[in-house]
Amino acid sequence: MMKFLNELFSEAGTASFSRVGTFLALVSSCSWVSAIVWRTNALPSLEGVTFFIASLYGLGKAGETAAKILGQKQ
Protein backbone atom coordinates (compact mmCIF):
# COMPACT_ATOMS: atom_id res chain seq x y z
CA MET A 1 0.00 0.00 0.00
CA MET A 2 2.80 2.43 0.87
CA LYS A 3 4.54 1.69 -2.43
CA PHE A 4 1.33 2.51 -4.29
CA LEU A 5 0.93 5.83 -2.43
CA ASN A 6 4.57 6.67 -3.03
CA GLU A 7 4.18 6.13 -6.77
CA LEU A 8 0.86 7.97 -6.83
CA PHE A 9 2.18 11.11 -5.17
CA SER A 10 5.62 11.21 -6.76
CA GLU A 11 7.00 11.68 -10.20
CA ALA A 12 10.26 9.91 -11.00
CA GLY A 13 10.97 9.52 -7.29
CA THR A 14 10.42 13.18 -6.37
CA ALA A 15 7.41 14.75 -4.73
CA SER A 16 4.92 16.42 -7.05
CA PHE A 17 2.86 19.30 -5.67
CA SER A 18 0.61 19.28 -8.70
CA ARG A 19 -0.53 15.72 -7.94
CA VAL A 20 -0.87 16.10 -4.18
CA GLY A 21 -2.43 19.57 -4.40
CA THR A 22 -4.91 18.43 -7.03
CA PHE A 23 -5.86 15.41 -4.92
CA LEU A 24 -6.45 17.53 -1.81
CA ALA A 25 -8.42 20.13 -3.78
CA LEU A 26 -10.54 17.40 -5.34
CA VAL A 27 -11.35 15.76 -1.99
CA SER A 28 -12.20 19.06 -0.31
CA SER A 29 -14.28 20.23 -3.29
CA CYS A 30 -16.26 16.99 -3.38
CA SER A 31 -16.97 17.35 0.33
CA TRP A 32 -18.00 20.98 -0.09
CA VAL A 33 -20.31 20.26 -3.05
CA SER A 34 -21.82 17.28 -1.21
CA ALA A 35 -22.60 19.49 1.79
CA ILE A 36 -24.27 22.07 -0.45
CA VAL A 37 -26.34 19.41 -2.21
CA TRP A 38 -27.30 17.84 1.13
CA ARG A 39 -28.60 21.15 2.51
CA THR A 40 -30.20 22.70 -0.57
CA ASN A 41 -31.18 19.61 -2.61
CA ALA A 42 -29.79 21.35 -5.68
CA LEU A 43 -26.53 20.96 -7.58
CA PRO A 44 -24.50 24.20 -7.59
CA SER A 45 -22.60 25.53 -10.58
CA LEU A 46 -19.30 23.67 -10.80
CA GLU A 47 -17.33 25.79 -13.29
CA GLY A 48 -15.28 27.58 -10.63
CA VAL A 49 -14.39 24.40 -8.76
CA THR A 50 -13.42 22.67 -12.00
CA PHE A 51 -11.19 25.57 -13.04
CA PHE A 52 -9.54 25.68 -9.61
CA ILE A 53 -8.71 21.97 -9.62
CA ALA A 54 -7.48 21.99 -13.22
CA SER A 55 -5.36 25.10 -12.68
CA LEU A 56 -3.44 23.50 -9.81
CA TYR A 57 -2.42 20.57 -11.96
CA GLY A 58 -1.87 22.74 -15.05
CA LEU A 59 0.42 25.19 -13.26
CA GLY A 60 2.53 22.33 -11.92
CA LYS A 61 2.87 20.77 -15.37
CA ALA A 62 3.61 24.15 -16.98
CA GLY A 63 6.43 24.71 -14.49
CA GLU A 64 7.92 21.30 -15.20
CA THR A 65 7.71 21.91 -18.95
CA ALA A 66 9.39 25.31 -18.64
CA ALA A 67 12.16 23.77 -16.53
CA LYS A 68 12.76 21.09 -19.17
CA ILE A 69 12.85 23.68 -21.96
CA LEU A 70 15.32 25.85 -20.06
CA GLY A 71 17.47 22.81 -19.31
CA GLN A 72 17.09 22.94 -15.55
CA LYS A 73 15.44 19.54 -15.26
CA GLN A 74 16.26 16.28 -17.00
Residue pairs with C-beta under 8 A, 6 or more apart in sequence:
8 19
9 15
9 16
9 19
9 20
9 23
10 16
10 19
11 19
16 60
17 60
18 56
18 57
18 59
18 60
18 61
18 64
19 57
19 60
21 56
21 57
21 60
22 53
22 56
22 57
22 60
25 52
25 53
25 56
26 53
29 49
29 52
29 53
32 49
33 43
33 44
33 46
33 49
36 42
36 44
37 43
37 44
64 73
67 73
68 74
